[in-house]
Amino acid sequence: MTTGSAKPLSFVEGWPILQEEAIDKLIHLVEGNSSNQFNSEEYMRIYTTIYNMCDKNNRAGPEALKLYSQYKKTIEDYVSSKVLPSIQGKEDAILLQELLKRWNNHKTMTWWLLRFFYYLERCLIPKTRLPTIQETSYLVFYELVYGEMNDRVRDAVISLIDKEREGEQIDQALVKNVLNIYVEMDEDSMKYYAKDFEESMLNDTTIFYANLMRITC
């Protein structure tokens, strides 16, 4: 991949470009406020900006670390300002539907950010052993969203399962897809599932839950 001009950029010079041309546009896109996708020229400008913001003599040095830190803060700010307010105050199936919608949006945002920040993924992560771009994004979602909403999400899931056991029709796909978020998060995600759901659900939903969590590979 070519990187165009190799003119060095300081963090102070480069980040406003990334904020306006990458972050802000991406948030508008995933929030449904715009349908304008990134074209190849825009993508290359963003990638090149990040490339030029890293010290050419130390590509995994302080400037790259500063970019990584700001990337994580960007995810935290987005989840805190957009995702959490859309979920708070909702209950039962409506809560699960909004959570699933927000998780799908979050995956889309992460997909784009991984491509924008791929230079850090390639040069910084292997040398520092920091979490990858995707791992960082998914972990922020877990810590901020599930950290606050876990009890309500768990109660909503268990409530629907109880209704199913009592003979009522429920949206099984919705329950399965919400639980499947744990599978999608990362290779260690099932430890979150065990912590958040197993103890509450083992008493009388084991068979139903085991069948629900059978995911075709």
Contacts in CASP RR format, 6 or more apart in sequence:
PFRMAT RR
TARGET T0000
AUTHOR 0000-0000-0000
METHOD contacts of the structure
MODEL  1
MTTGSAKPLSFVEGWPILQEEAIDKLIHLVEGNSSNQFNSEEYMRIYTTI
YNMCDKNNRAGPEALKLYSQYKKTIEDYVSSKVLPSIQGKEDAILLQELL
KRWNNHKTMTWWLLRFFYYLERCLIPKTRLPTIQETSYLVFYELVYGEMN
DRVRDAVISLIDKEREGEQIDQALVKNVLNIYVEMDEDSMKYYAKDFEES
MLNDTTIFYANLMRITC
1 47 0 8 1.000
2 44 0 8 1.000
3 47 0 8 1.000
3 48 0 8 1.000
3 51 0 8 1.000
3 52 0 8 1.000
4 44 0 8 1.000
4 48 0 8 1.000
5 48 0 8 1.000
5 52 0 8 1.000
6 51 0 8 1.000
6 52 0 8 1.000
6 56 0 8 1.000
7 52 0 8 1.000
8 52 0 8 1.000
8 53 0 8 1.000
8 55 0 8 1.000
8 56 0 8 1.000
9 17 0 8 1.000
9 49 0 8 1.000
9 52 0 8 1.000
9 53 0 8 1.000
10 53 0 8 1.000
10 63 0 8 1.000
11 53 0 8 1.000
11 63 0 8 1.000
11 66 0 8 1.000
11 67 0 8 1.000
11 70 0 8 1.000
13 53 0 8 1.000
14 49 0 8 1.000
14 52 0 8 1.000
14 53 0 8 1.000
15 53 0 8 1.000
15 67 0 8 1.000
15 70 0 8 1.000
17 45 0 8 1.000
17 46 0 8 1.000
17 49 0 8 1.000
18 46 0 8 1.000
18 49 0 8 1.000
18 50 0 8 1.000
18 116 0 8 1.000
21 42 0 8 1.000
21 45 0 8 1.000
21 46 0 8 1.000
21 49 0 8 1.000
22 46 0 8 1.000
22 113 0 8 1.000
22 116 0 8 1.000
23 74 0 8 1.000
25 34 0 8 1.000
25 36 0 8 1.000
25 38 0 8 1.000
26 38 0 8 1.000
26 109 0 8 1.000
26 112 0 8 1.000
26 113 0 8 1.000
27 78 0 8 1.000
27 82 0 8 1.000
27 109 0 8 1.000
28 34 0 8 1.000
29 35 0 8 1.000
29 36 0 8 1.000
29 37 0 8 1.000
29 108 0 8 1.000
29 112 0 8 1.000
30 105 0 8 1.000
30 106 0 8 1.000
30 108 0 8 1.000
30 109 0 8 1.000
31 82 0 8 1.000
31 105 0 8 1.000
38 46 0 8 1.000
38 112 0 8 1.000
43 115 0 8 1.000
43 116 0 8 1.000
46 116 0 8 1.000
47 115 0 8 1.000
47 116 0 8 1.000
47 118 0 8 1.000
47 119 0 8 1.000
50 67 0 8 1.000
50 116 0 8 1.000
50 117 0 8 1.000
50 119 0 8 1.000
50 120 0 8 1.000
51 119 0 8 1.000
53 63 0 8 1.000
53 67 0 8 1.000
54 61 0 8 1.000
54 63 0 8 1.000
54 64 0 8 1.000
54 67 0 8 1.000
54 119 0 8 1.000
54 120 0 8 1.000
54 123 0 8 1.000
55 61 0 8 1.000
55 62 0 8 1.000
55 63 0 8 1.000
55 64 0 8 1.000
58 64 0 8 1.000
59 119 0 8 1.000
59 123 0 8 1.000
59 124 0 8 1.000
60 123 0 8 1.000
60 124 0 8 1.000
60 127 0 8 1.000
60 128 0 8 1.000
61 124 0 8 1.000
64 120 0 8 1.000
64 123 0 8 1.000
64 124 0 8 1.000
65 124 0 8 1.000
65 128 0 8 1.000
67 117 0 8 1.000
67 120 0 8 1.000
68 117 0 8 1.000
68 120 0 8 1.000
68 124 0 8 1.000
68 130 0 8 1.000
71 113 0 8 1.000
71 117 0 8 1.000
71 120 0 8 1.000
71 133 0 8 1.000
71 136 0 8 1.000
72 136 0 8 1.000
72 140 0 8 1.000
75 113 0 8 1.000
75 136 0 8 1.000
75 137 0 8 1.000
75 140 0 8 1.000
75 141 0 8 1.000
76 140 0 8 1.000
76 144 0 8 1.000
78 109 0 8 1.000
79 106 0 8 1.000
79 140 0 8 1.000
79 141 0 8 1.000
79 144 0 8 1.000
79 145 0 8 1.000
80 144 0 8 1.000
83 102 0 8 1.000
83 105 0 8 1.000
83 106 0 8 1.000
83 141 0 8 1.000
83 144 0 8 1.000
83 145 0 8 1.000
84 144 0 8 1.000
84 145 0 8 1.000
84 148 0 8 1.000
84 149 0 8 1.000
86 98 0 8 1.000
86 102 0 8 1.000
87 95 0 8 1.000
87 98 0 8 1.000
87 99 0 8 1.000
87 102 0 8 1.000
87 145 0 8 1.000
87 149 0 8 1.000
88 148 0 8 1.000
88 149 0 8 1.000
89 95 0 8 1.000
90 98 0 8 1.000
91 152 0 8 1.000
91 156 0 8 1.000
92 156 0 8 1.000
92 159 0 8 1.000
92 160 0 8 1.000
93 156 0 8 1.000
93 160 0 8 1.000
93 170 0 8 1.000
93 171 0 8 1.000
93 174 0 8 1.000
95 149 0 8 1.000
95 152 0 8 1.000
95 153 0 8 1.000
95 156 0 8 1.000
96 153 0 8 1.000
96 156 0 8 1.000
96 157 0 8 1.000
96 160 0 8 1.000
96 174 0 8 1.000
96 175 0 8 1.000
96 178 0 8 1.000
97 174 0 8 1.000
99 145 0 8 1.000
99 149 0 8 1.000
99 153 0 8 1.000
99 178 0 8 1.000
99 181 0 8 1.000
100 174 0 8 1.000
100 177 0 8 1.000
100 178 0 8 1.000
100 181 0 8 1.000
102 145 0 8 1.000
103 141 0 8 1.000
103 181 0 8 1.000
103 184 0 8 1.000
106 137 0 8 1.000
106 138 0 8 1.000
106 141 0 8 1.000
107 184 0 8 1.000
109 137 0 8 1.000
110 133 0 8 1.000
110 134 0 8 1.000
110 137 0 8 1.000
110 138 0 8 1.000
113 133 0 8 1.000
113 137 0 8 1.000
114 121 0 8 1.000
114 133 0 8 1.000
114 134 0 8 1.000
117 133 0 8 1.000
118 133 0 8 1.000
120 133 0 8 1.000
121 132 0 8 1.000
121 133 0 8 1.000
124 130 0 8 1.000
125 131 0 8 1.000
125 132 0 8 1.000
125 133 0 8 1.000
130 136 0 8 1.000
131 139 0 8 1.000
134 186 0 8 1.000
135 186 0 8 1.000
138 184 0 8 1.000
138 185 0 8 1.000
138 186 0 8 1.000
139 185 0 8 1.000
139 186 0 8 1.000
141 185 0 8 1.000
142 185 0 8 1.000
142 189 0 8 1.000
142 192 0 8 1.000
146 153 0 8 1.000
146 192 0 8 1.000
146 196 0 8 1.000
150 196 0 8 1.000
153 178 0 8 1.000
153 196 0 8 1.000
154 196 0 8 1.000
154 197 0 8 1.000
154 200 0 8 1.000
157 175 0 8 1.000
157 178 0 8 1.000
157 179 0 8 1.000
157 197 0 8 1.000
157 201 0 8 1.000
158 200 0 8 1.000
158 201 0 8 1.000
158 205 0 8 1.000
160 170 0 8 1.000
160 171 0 8 1.000
160 174 0 8 1.000
160 175 0 8 1.000
161 170 0 8 1.000
161 175 0 8 1.000
161 201 0 8 1.000
161 205 0 8 1.000
161 208 0 8 1.000
161 209 0 8 1.000
162 205 0 8 1.000
163 170 0 8 1.000
164 170 0 8 1.000
164 172 0 8 1.000
164 208 0 8 1.000
165 204 0 8 1.000
165 205 0 8 1.000
165 208 0 8 1.000
172 212 0 8 1.000
175 212 0 8 1.000
176 212 0 8 1.000
176 213 0 8 1.000
179 193 0 8 1.000
179 197 0 8 1.000
179 212 0 8 1.000
179 213 0 8 1.000
180 215 0 8 1.000
182 189 0 8 1.000
182 190 0 8 1.000
182 192 0 8 1.000
182 193 0 8 1.000
182 196 0 8 1.000
183 189 0 8 1.000
183 190 0 8 1.000
183 193 0 8 1.000
183 215 0 8 1.000
185 192 0 8 1.000
201 209 0 8 1.000
END
